C-alpha cells in the first residue's frame, strides 16, 4: 500500500515537471527525396501537392521551376532541424515562378499570438540589380490557392551599397503594403541564420476593416537568438504600423480565417528575391513551442509522455506506450540506447556532457523530444 501511494505521489510530481504536450501547429523539416516536392508544381483546381501538403499559388507562372529539395539540410546550434538532412531551396529568381504555401489545422484568430521559427541561408550569388526589396516569407490568411491575402511579410535584399552578394539587409511589414521597418545592421550570406517571427493578432473592434481602425496587430522578428534561451525582451525588428491592415482582415467587408498558412513567395519582379535555402519551419503559440529553452522544454512530436531530469542527470520517464529509447546529439549521432522495462523508469545520463539532446522513444509508435541536460 505504501509503495502504491509513493508511486502515485511520484507520478503526480513528474506530471507537474515535464509535460511534453507541445502546441506545435506545424513542423516542416523537408524530409523528402532530393529533386522532388515543388520543383515541378502540380496544376489542378487547388494546385495541391497531396503527398507533402504544399500548394502552389495560382499564377500564369505556376510551371516555372523555382523550388527544389536539396541536400544538405541546414543546422543551427541547439536548434532541431530534422533527421534527413535535406532542405528546400529557392533556386531560380531569373524568372517569376510560383509562390507556395502549407497550412496547419487550427487557424490562429484575433487576440492571439503566433510564433514561426525557421532556418535560412542566403546565397552569395546576386543575379542582376535589385530594384527594391521583396518579401520572401509571410503568413496566408486563407487556405485557398487563389486568395492573395497575406501578411507578416519578411523582406530580404542584397545591400547594394556593398559589392554584389556580400550582405543581406532584412526588413518587415505587417502587410505587403504599409510602412516597413529596416534592420540597422546586415546579416551575412553563406551562413545559416535562425529567425523567429512573432505576430500578435489584435482584438477586432468593428465589423469591417473600415470600422476596425486603428489597426493594432504587432509584428516582431528575432534574428539569430540563442536556441537555449528565453525570448529576448527586445526583438531585432518590430512593426506596429497602424495604417497597415491587420492580418485577420483580408478585405474591406469581412474577416477571413486568421493566420492559417506559411507562405513562401516568389518575387514580383525577377531577381528581387535572393536565392536562399530554408529548413526546419515550426509554428506554435509560444516561444517555448518553437524554440526549446531551459525552463519549458517542448516536444518535437505530438505524442504524450512525461519526463524529468534531476541534478545527477537521471532522466525519469513515465510512459506505458514505449519499450525502448535512444539519446542522440542534435547533429543526429546516437549516444545511448536501451530498453524501458517499466512504466516509470530512470535513464542514467551521467556520462553525457551538459547540453541539448534528442530523446527518442520507440514502441507501437515513436515519439521524440528535445531535452536539456545540465
Sine and cosine of phi, psi and omega as CSV:
sin_phi,cos_phi,sin_psi,cos_psi,sin_omega,cos_omega
0.00,0.00,-0.71,0.71,0.02,-1.00
-0.87,0.49,-0.62,0.78,-0.02,-1.00
-0.90,0.43,-0.66,0.75,0.00,-1.00
-0.91,0.42,-0.66,0.75,0.02,-1.00
-0.90,0.44,-0.70,0.72,0.01,-1.00
-0.88,0.47,-0.66,0.75,0.01,-1.00
-0.89,0.45,-0.66,0.76,0.01,-1.00
-0.91,0.43,-0.67,0.74,0.02,-1.00
-0.89,0.45,-0.70,0.71,0.00,-1.00
-0.90,0.45,-0.65,0.76,0.01,-1.00
-0.89,0.46,-0.70,0.71,0.01,-1.00
-0.90,0.44,-0.62,0.79,0.02,-1.00
-0.90,0.44,-0.67,0.75,0.00,-1.00
-0.92,0.39,-0.57,0.82,0.04,-1.00
-0.86,0.51,-0.59,0.81,-0.04,-1.00
-0.98,0.18,-0.25,0.97,-0.10,-0.99
-0.99,-0.14,-0.53,0.85,-0.15,-0.99
-0.45,-0.89,0.92,0.38,0.08,-1.00
-0.99,0.16,0.71,-0.71,-0.04,-1.00
-0.95,-0.32,0.55,0.83,0.03,-1.00
-0.99,-0.12,1.00,0.09,-0.09,-1.00
-1.00,0.08,0.39,-0.92,0.08,-1.00
-1.00,-0.04,0.91,0.43,0.06,-1.00
-1.00,0.02,0.93,-0.37,-0.01,-1.00
-0.99,0.11,-0.50,0.87,0.00,-1.00
-0.39,-0.92,0.69,-0.73,0.17,-0.99
-0.72,-0.69,0.84,-0.55,-0.03,-1.00
-0.75,-0.66,0.95,-0.32,0.02,-1.00
-0.96,-0.26,0.12,0.99,0.03,-1.00
0.80,0.60,0.69,0.72,0.01,-1.00
-0.99,0.12,0.89,0.45,0.01,-1.00
-0.84,-0.55,0.35,-0.94,0.01,-1.00
-0.87,0.50,0.55,-0.84,0.04,-1.00
-0.86,0.50,0.54,-0.84,-0.01,-1.00
0.92,0.38,0.53,0.85,0.03,-1.00
-0.77,-0.63,-0.34,-0.94,0.04,-1.00
0.94,0.35,-0.92,-0.39,-0.24,-0.97
-0.97,-0.25,0.36,0.93,0.04,-1.00
-0.90,0.44,-0.68,0.73,0.08,-1.00
-0.87,-0.50,1.00,-0.02,-0.11,-0.99
-0.88,0.48,0.59,-0.81,0.09,-1.00
-0.98,0.19,0.72,-0.69,0.08,-1.00
-0.95,-0.32,0.91,-0.42,0.01,-1.00
-0.50,-0.87,-0.18,-0.98,-0.04,-1.00
-0.88,0.48,-0.46,0.89,0.03,-1.00
-0.85,-0.52,0.03,1.00,-0.03,-1.00
0.81,0.59,0.62,0.79,-0.14,-0.99
-0.99,0.10,0.65,-0.76,0.22,-0.98
-0.99,-0.13,1.00,0.06,-0.23,-0.97
-0.89,0.45,-0.47,0.88,-0.08,-1.00
-0.94,0.34,-0.60,0.80,-0.13,-0.99
-0.85,-0.52,-0.02,1.00,0.08,-1.00
1.00,0.05,-0.07,1.00,0.02,-1.00
-0.99,0.12,0.56,-0.83,0.03,-1.00
-0.79,-0.61,0.45,-0.89,0.08,-1.00
-0.98,-0.20,0.64,-0.77,0.08,-1.00
-0.94,0.33,0.72,-0.69,0.00,-1.00
-0.87,0.50,0.77,-0.64,0.06,-1.00
-0.23,-0.97,0.32,-0.95,0.04,-1.00
-0.93,0.36,-0.18,0.98,-0.03,-1.00
-0.97,-0.23,0.30,0.95,-0.17,-0.99
-0.89,0.46,-0.38,0.93,-0.04,-1.00
-0.99,-0.11,-0.04,1.00,0.06,-1.00
-0.94,0.34,0.72,-0.70,0.00,-1.00
-0.97,0.23,0.91,-0.41,0.04,-1.00
-0.80,-0.60,-0.33,0.94,-0.14,-0.99
-0.81,-0.59,0.51,-0.86,0.02,-1.00
-0.35,-0.94,0.55,-0.84,0.17,-0.99
-0.98,0.19,0.80,-0.60,-0.06,-1.00
-0.78,-0.62,0.26,-0.97,0.03,-1.00
-0.74,-0.67,0.61,-0.79,0.13,0.99
-1.00,0.10,0.20,-0.98,0.13,-0.99
-0.97,0.24,0.05,-1.00,-0.03,-1.00
-0.99,-0.11,0.52,-0.85,0.07,-1.00
-0.74,-0.68,0.47,-0.88,0.03,-1.00
-0.56,-0.83,0.67,-0.75,-0.14,-0.99
-0.80,0.60,0.86,-0.51,0.07,-1.00
0.93,0.36,0.28,0.96,0.07,-1.00
-0.91,-0.40,0.84,-0.54,-0.06,-1.00
-0.95,0.32,0.77,-0.64,-0.06,-1.00
-0.74,-0.67,0.58,0.81,0.11,-0.99
1.00,0.07,-0.06,-1.00,-0.13,-0.99
-0.87,-0.50,-0.11,0.99,-0.09,-1.00
-0.99,-0.11,-0.35,0.94,-0.01,-1.00
0.92,0.38,0.56,0.83,0.16,-0.99
-0.91,-0.41,0.19,-0.98,-0.05,-1.00
-0.48,-0.88,0.09,-1.00,0.09,-1.00
-0.96,-0.28,0.75,-0.66,-0.02,-1.00
-0.88,-0.48,0.69,-0.72,0.19,-0.98
-1.00,0.05,0.96,-0.28,-0.27,-0.96
-0.95,-0.31,-0.07,1.00,-0.08,-1.00
-0.54,-0.84,0.96,-0.26,0.09,-1.00
-0.91,-0.41,0.28,0.96,0.04,-1.00
-0.99,0.11,-0.32,0.95,0.13,-0.99
-0.78,-0.63,0.31,-0.95,0.02,-1.00
-0.99,0.11,0.90,-0.43,-0.03,-1.00
-0.96,-0.29,-0.17,-0.98,-0.03,-1.00
-0.99,0.15,0.55,-0.84,0.22,-0.98
-1.00,0.05,0.41,-0.91,-0.07,-1.00
-0.72,-0.69,0.41,-0.91,0.00,-1.00
-0.49,-0.87,0.37,-0.93,0.08,-1.00
-0.66,-0.75,0.75,-0.66,-0.11,-0.99
-0.99,-0.14,0.37,-0.93,0.15,-0.99
-0.91,-0.41,0.20,-0.98,-0.24,-0.97
-0.94,0.33,-0.68,0.73,-0.16,-0.99
-0.93,-0.36,0.90,-0.44,0.04,-1.00
-0.88,0.47,0.55,-0.83,0.11,-0.99
-0.99,-0.17,0.88,-0.47,-0.17,-0.99
-0.97,-0.24,-0.32,-0.95,-0.08,-1.00
-0.89,0.45,0.40,-0.92,0.06,-1.00
0.84,0.54,0.63,0.78,0.01,-1.00
-0.64,-0.77,0.29,-0.96,0.02,-1.00
-0.86,-0.51,0.65,-0.76,0.06,-1.00
-0.83,-0.55,0.61,-0.79,0.06,-1.00
-0.88,-0.48,0.70,-0.71,0.09,-1.00
-0.75,-0.66,0.85,-0.52,0.04,-1.00
-0.92,-0.39,0.49,-0.87,0.05,-1.00
-0.28,-0.96,0.33,-0.94,0.10,-0.99
-0.97,-0.23,0.62,-0.79,0.01,-1.00
-0.58,-0.82,0.60,-0.80,0.02,-1.00
-0.71,-0.71,0.90,-0.43,-0.05,-1.00
-1.00,-0.01,0.65,-0.76,-0.02,-1.00
-0.95,0.31,0.49,-0.87,0.08,-1.00
-0.99,0.10,-0.02,1.00,-0.01,-1.00
-1.00,-0.03,0.94,-0.34,0.06,-1.00
-0.99,-0.14,0.81,-0.58,-0.02,-1.00
-0.95,-0.31,0.97,-0.25,0.02,-1.00
0.98,0.21,0.20,-0.98,0.01,-1.00
-0.98,0.18,0.63,-0.78,0.04,-1.00
-1.00,0.01,0.86,-0.51,-0.04,-1.00
-0.98,0.20,-0.54,0.84,0.05,-1.00
-0.28,-0.96,0.43,-0.90,0.03,-1.00
-0.88,0.47,0.55,-0.84,0.02,-1.00
-0.76,-0.65,0.61,-0.79,-0.04,-1.00
-0.99,0.14,0.60,-0.80,-0.04,-1.00
-0.91,-0.41,-0.22,0.98,-0.10,-0.99
-0.62,-0.78,0.65,-0.76,0.04,-1.00
-0.23,-0.97,-0.20,-0.98,0.01,-1.00
-0.85,-0.53,0.77,-0.64,0.12,-0.99
-1.00,0.05,0.57,-0.82,-0.03,-1.00
-1.00,-0.04,-0.22,0.98,0.07,-1.00
-0.62,-0.78,0.56,-0.83,0.05,-1.00
-1.00,0.05,0.91,0.42,-0.08,-1.00
-0.69,-0.72,0.76,-0.65,-0.14,-0.99
-0.95,0.31,-0.29,0.96,0.01,-1.00
-0.99,-0.13,-0.23,0.97,-0.12,-0.99
-0.98,0.19,0.77,-0.63,-0.01,-1.00
-0.96,-0.30,0.42,0.91,0.06,-1.00
-1.00,0.04,0.94,-0.35,0.01,-1.00
-0.60,-0.80,0.26,-0.97,0.00,-1.00
-0.38,-0.92,-0.25,-0.97,-0.04,-1.00
0.80,0.61,0.79,0.61,-0.16,-0.99
-1.00,0.09,0.79,-0.61,0.05,-1.00
-0.95,-0.31,0.83,-0.56,-0.06,-1.00
-0.97,-0.26,0.52,-0.86,0.08,-1.00
-0.59,-0.81,0.68,-0.73,0.02,-1.00
-0.47,-0.88,0.56,-0.83,0.14,-0.99
-0.90,0.44,0.62,-0.78,0.05,-1.00
-0.97,0.23,0.95,-0.30,-0.09,-1.00
-0.96,0.27,-0.07,1.00,0.09,-1.00
-0.99,0.14,-0.13,0.99,-0.01,-1.00
-0.91,-0.42,0.27,-0.96,0.10,-0.99
-0.81,0.58,0.54,-0.84,-0.14,-0.99
-0.80,0.60,0.75,-0.66,0.14,-0.99
0.98,0.20,0.27,0.96,-0.04,-1.00
-1.00,0.05,-0.67,0.74,-0.08,-1.00
-0.59,-0.81,0.42,-0.91,0.00,-1.00
-0.92,-0.39,0.72,-0.69,0.12,-0.99
-0.98,-0.22,0.75,-0.66,-0.04,-1.00
-0.97,-0.24,0.51,-0.86,0.11,-0.99
-0.46,-0.89,0.29,-0.96,-0.01,-1.00
-0.68,-0.74,0.45,-0.89,0.15,-0.99
-0.64,-0.77,0.49,-0.87,0.09,-1.00
-0.93,0.36,-0.46,0.89,0.10,-1.00
-0.57,-0.82,0.06,-1.00,-0.04,-1.00
-0.94,0.35,-0.26,0.96,0.17,-0.98
-0.95,-0.31,-0.01,-1.00,0.02,-1.00
0.98,-0.19,-0.19,-0.98,-0.11,-0.99
-0.99,-0.14,0.82,-0.57,-0.02,-1.00
-0.99,0.11,0.37,-0.93,0.20,-0.98
-0.92,-0.40,0.83,-0.56,-0.05,-1.00
-0.98,-0.22,0.55,-0.83,0.08,-1.00
-0.95,0.32,0.57,-0.82,0.01,-1.00
-0.99,0.10,-0.21,0.98,0.07,-1.00
-0.65,-0.76,0.44,-0.90,-0.05,-1.00
-1.00,0.03,0.18,-0.98,0.13,-0.99
-0.89,-0.46,0.36,-0.93,-0.09,-1.00
-0.99,0.17,0.42,-0.91,0.12,-0.99
-1.00,-0.06,0.34,-0.94,0.05,-1.00
0.95,0.31,0.19,0.98,0.04,-1.00
-0.74,-0.67,0.48,-0.87,-0.07,-1.00
-1.00,0.07,0.74,-0.68,0.01,-1.00
-0.88,-0.47,0.62,-0.78,0.13,-0.99
-1.00,-0.09,0.80,-0.60,0.03,-1.00
-0.84,-0.55,0.66,-0.75,0.05,-1.00
-0.80,-0.59,0.90,-0.43,0.07,-1.00
-1.00,-0.04,0.81,-0.59,0.09,-1.00
-0.89,-0.46,0.83,-0.56,-0.03,-1.00
-0.77,-0.64,0.87,-0.49,0.02,-1.00
-0.99,-0.15,0.93,-0.36,0.07,-1.00
-0.99,0.16,0.84,-0.54,-0.05,-1.00
-0.96,0.27,-0.01,-1.00,-0.02,-1.00
-1.00,-0.03,0.78,-0.62,0.00,-1.00
-0.91,0.40,0.72,-0.70,-0.04,-1.00
-0.93,-0.36,-0.18,0.98,-0.01,-1.00
-0.56,-0.83,0.08,-1.00,-0.06,-1.00
-1.00,0.06,-0.29,0.96,0.05,-1.00
-0.72,-0.69,0.25,-0.97,0.02,-1.00
-0.90,0.44,-0.45,0.90,0.02,-1.00
-0.93,0.37,-0.56,0.83,-0.01,-1.00
-0.99,-0.11,-0.01,1.00,-0.07,-1.00
-0.99,-0.11,0.02,1.00,-0.01,-1.00
-0.97,0.25,0.43,-0.90,-0.04,1.00
-0.96,0.28,0.53,-0.85,-0.01,-1.00
-0.96,0.28,0.73,-0.68,-0.22,-0.98
-0.88,-0.47,0.18,0.98,0.07,-1.00
-0.89,0.47,0.47,-0.89,0.02,-1.00
-0.77,-0.64,0.76,-0.65,-0.05,-1.00
-0.87,-0.49,0.74,-0.67,0.04,-1.00
-0.76,-0.65,0.53,-0.85,0.10,-1.00
-0.74,-0.67,0.81,-0.58,0.07,-1.00
-0.96,-0.27,0.81,-0.59,-0.03,-1.00
-0.93,-0.37,0.85,-0.53,0.04,-1.00
0.85,0.53,0.76,0.65,0.12,-0.99
-0.97,0.26,0.29,-0.96,0.12,-0.99
-0.94,0.35,0.76,-0.65,-0.04,-1.00
-0.98,0.22,-0.12,0.99,0.02,-1.00
-0.92,-0.39,0.23,0.97,-0.06,-1.00
-0.91,-0.41,0.28,-0.96,0.07,-1.00
-0.94,0.35,0.22,-0.97,0.03,-1.00
-0.86,0.51,0.81,-0.59,0.02,-1.00
-0.87,0.48,0.52,-0.86,0.00,-1.00
-0.93,0.36,-0.46,0.89,-0.02,-1.00
-0.82,-0.57,0.83,-0.56,0.03,-1.00
-0.97,0.26,0.26,-0.97,0.08,-1.00
-0.92,0.40,-0.66,0.75,0.03,-1.00
-0.71,-0.70,0.59,-0.81,-0.02,-1.00
-0.63,-0.78,0.65,-0.76,0.00,-1.00
-0.57,-0.82,0.81,-0.58,0.08,-1.00
-0.74,-0.68,0.66,0.75,-0.05,-1.00
-0.79,0.62,0.92,-0.38,-0.06,-1.00
-0.97,0.23,-0.12,0.99,0.04,-1.00
-1.00,-0.08,-0.17,0.99,-0.05,-1.00
-0.99,-0.13,0.74,-0.67,-0.08,-1.00
-0.86,0.51,0.55,-0.83,0.03,-1.00
-0.93,0.38,0.42,-0.91,-0.04,-1.00
-0.88,0.48,-0.57,0.82,-0.03,-1.00
-0.93,0.36,-0.42,0.91,-0.03,-1.00
-1.00,-0.08,0.93,-0.38,0.03,-1.00
-0.99,-0.14,-0.15,0.99,-0.05,-1.00
-0.39,-0.92,-0.12,-0.99,-0.13,-0.99
-1.00,0.05,-0.28,0.96,-0.16,-0.99
-0.89,-0.46,-0.30,0.95,-0.08,-1.00
-0.43,-0.90,0.43,-0.90,0.11,-0.99
-0.98,0.17,0.48,-0.88,0.10,-0.99
-0.98,-0.19,-0.49,-0.87,-0.18,-0.98
-1.00,-0.01,0.17,0.99,-0.03,-1.00
0.99,0.17,-0.44,-0.90,0.00,-1.00
-1.00,0.07,0.90,-0.44,-0.10,-0.99
-0.76,-0.65,-0.28,0.96,-0.13,-0.99
-0.54,-0.84,0.58,-0.81,0.24,-0.97
-0.98,0.19,0.70,-0.72,-0.12,-0.99
-0.81,-0.59,0.85,-0.52,0.07,-1.00
-0.94,-0.35,0.87,-0.49,-0.22,-0.98
-0.95,-0.30,0.72,-0.69,0.22,-0.98
-0.98,0.21,0.43,-0.90,-0.09,-1.00
-0.94,0.35,0.49,-0.87,0.09,-1.00
-0.95,0.31,-0.47,0.89,0.07,-1.00
-0.83,-0.56,0.78,-0.63,-0.04,-1.00
-0.82,0.58,0.74,-0.68,0.03,-1.00
1.00,-0.09,-0.25,0.97,-0.10,-0.99
-0.98,0.20,-0.27,0.96,0.09,-1.00
-0.96,-0.29,0.81,-0.59,0.03,-1.00
-0.88,0.48,0.51,-0.86,0.19,-0.98
-0.88,0.47,0.63,-0.78,-0.04,-1.00
-0.38,-0.92,0.29,-0.96,0.13,-0.99
-0.87,-0.49,0.68,-0.74,-0.03,-1.00
-0.80,-0.60,0.51,-0.86,-0.07,-1.00
-0.36,-0.93,0.28,-0.96,0.20,-0.98
0.80,0.60,0.85,0.53,0.04,-1.00
-0.99,0.10,0.75,-0.66,0.08,-1.00
-0.73,-0.68,0.65,-0.76,0.01,-1.00
-0.84,-0.54,0.77,-0.64,0.02,-1.00
-0.42,-0.91,-0.02,-1.00,-0.06,-1.00
-0.99,-0.14,-0.17,0.99,0.00,-1.00
-0.65,-0.76,0.27,-0.96,0.10,-1.00
-0.86,0.51,-0.64,0.77,-0.02,-1.00
-0.90,0.45,-0.50,0.86,0.00,-1.00
-0.92,0.39,-0.59,0.81,-0.11,-0.99
-0.96,-0.28,-0.39,0.92,0.05,-1.00
-0.82,-0.57,0.91,-0.42,-0.09,-1.00
-0.98,0.22,0.78,-0.63,-0.07,-1.00
-0.78,-0.63,0.06,-1.00,-0.16,-0.99
-0.92,0.39,-0.60,0.80,-0.18,-0.98
-1.00,-0.06,-0.22,0.98,-0.04,-1.00
-0.44,-0.90,0.95,0.32,-0.02,-1.00
-0.93,0.36,0.70,-0.71,-0.09,-1.00
-0.94,-0.34,0.24,-0.97,-0.04,-1.00
-1.00,0.05,0.49,-0.87,0.09,-1.00
-0.98,0.19,-0.55,0.84,0.00,-1.00
-0.92,-0.40,0.10,-0.99,-0.04,-1.00
-1.00,0.04,-0.03,1.00,-0.01,-1.00
-0.92,0.39,0.47,-0.88,-0.13,-0.99
-0.93,-0.37,0.89,-0.45,0.21,-0.98
-0.53,-0.85,0.20,-0.98,-0.11,-0.99
-0.88,-0.48,0.50,-0.87,0.02,-1.00
-0.44,-0.90,0.31,-0.95,0.23,-0.97
-0.49,-0.87,0.39,-0.92,0.01,-1.00
-0.78,-0.62,0.82,-0.57,-0.02,-1.00
-1.00,-0.07,-0.01,-1.00,-0.08,-1.00
-0.91,0.41,-0.33,0.94,0.01,-1.00
-1.00,-0.08,0.25,0.97,0.03,-1.00
0.90,0.44,0.57,0.82,0.11,-0.99
-0.99,-0.11,0.87,-0.49,-0.02,-1.00
-0.99,-0.11,0.90,-0.43,0.06,-1.00
-1.00,-0.06,0.83,-0.56,-0.03,-1.00
-0.89,-0.46,0.77,-0.64,0.08,-1.00
-0.90,-0.44,0.91,-0.42,0.05,-1.00
-0.16,-0.99,0.61,-0.79,0.08,-1.00
-0.95,-0.30,0.08,1.00,-0.13,-0.99
-0.98,-0.21,-0.08,1.00,-0.13,-0.99
-0.76,-0.65,0.57,-0.82,-0.08,-1.00
-0.91,-0.41,-0.22,0.98,0.01,-1.00
-0.53,-0.85,0.24,-0.97,-0.04,-1.00
-0.64,-0.77,0.33,-0.94,0.19,-0.98
-0.68,-0.73,0.57,-0.82,0.21,-0.98
-0.90,-0.44,0.85,-0.52,-0.04,-1.00
-0.82,-0.58,0.41,-0.91,0.07,-1.00
-0.97,0.26,0.24,-0.97,0.00,-1.00
-0.92,0.40,-0.29,0.96,0.06,-1.00
-1.00,0.04,-0.06,1.00,0.08,-1.00
0.98,-0.20,0.03,1.00,-0.01,-1.00
-0.98,0.18,0.81,-0.59,0.03,-1.00
-0.97,0.22,0.82,-0.58,-0.07,-1.00
-0.95,-0.33,-0.51,0.86,0.00,-1.00
-0.56,-0.83,0.46,-0.89,0.14,-0.99
-0.46,-0.89,0.36,-0.93,0.01,-1.00
0.02,-1.00,-0.10,-0.99,-0.04,-1.00
-0.95,-0.31,0.50,-0.87,0.12,-0.99
-0.98,-0.20,0.95,-0.31,-0.12,-0.99
-1.00,-0.09,-0.07,1.00,0.02,-1.00
-0.51,-0.86,0.20,-0.98,-0.01,-1.00
-0.94,0.33,-0.33,0.95,0.02,-1.00
-0.69,-0.73,0.96,-0.26,-0.12,-0.99
-0.69,-0.73,0.49,-0.87,0.05,-1.00
-0.98,-0.21,0.66,-0.75,0.10,-1.00
-0.95,-0.31,0.83,-0.55,-0.02,-1.00
-0.99,0.12,0.97,-0.24,0.01,-1.00
-0.96,-0.29,0.38,0.92,-0.06,-1.00
-0.91,0.42,-0.33,0.94,0.01,-1.00
-0.99,0.14,-0.08,1.00,-0.01,-1.00
-1.00,-0.09,0.59,-0.81,0.07,-1.00
-0.94,0.34,0.39,-0.92,0.05,-1.00
-0.89,0.46,0.65,-0.76,0.00,-1.00
0.35,-0.94,-0.15,-0.99,-0.03,-1.00
-0.99,-0.16,0.71,-0.71,-0.02,-1.00
-0.70,-0.72,0.27,-0.96,0.12,-0.99
-0.96,-0.29,0.83,-0.55,0.09,-1.00
-0.98,-0.18,0.86,-0.52,0.01,-1.00
-0.93,-0.37,0.73,-0.68,0.06,-1.00
-0.91,-0.41,0.64,-0.77,-0.06,-1.00
-0.79,-0.61,0.57,-0.82,0.04,-1.00
-0.06,-1.00,-0.73,-0.68,0.10,-0.99
-0.91,0.41,-0.42,0.91,0.13,-0.99
-0.64,-0.77,0.10,-0.99,-0.01,-1.00
-0.90,-0.43,0.47,-0.88,0.08,-1.00
-0.57,-0.82,0.39,-0.92,0.03,-1.00
-0.50,-0.86,0.44,-0.90,0.01,-1.00
-0.51,-0.86,0.58,-0.82,0.14,-0.99
-1.00,0.07,0.79,-0.61,-0.04,-1.00
-0.82,-0.58,0.39,-0.92,0.03,-1.00
-0.90,-0.43,0.86,-0.51,0.07,-1.00
-0.97,-0.22,0.84,-0.54,-0.06,-1.00
-0.96,-0.27,0.00,0.00,0.00,0.00
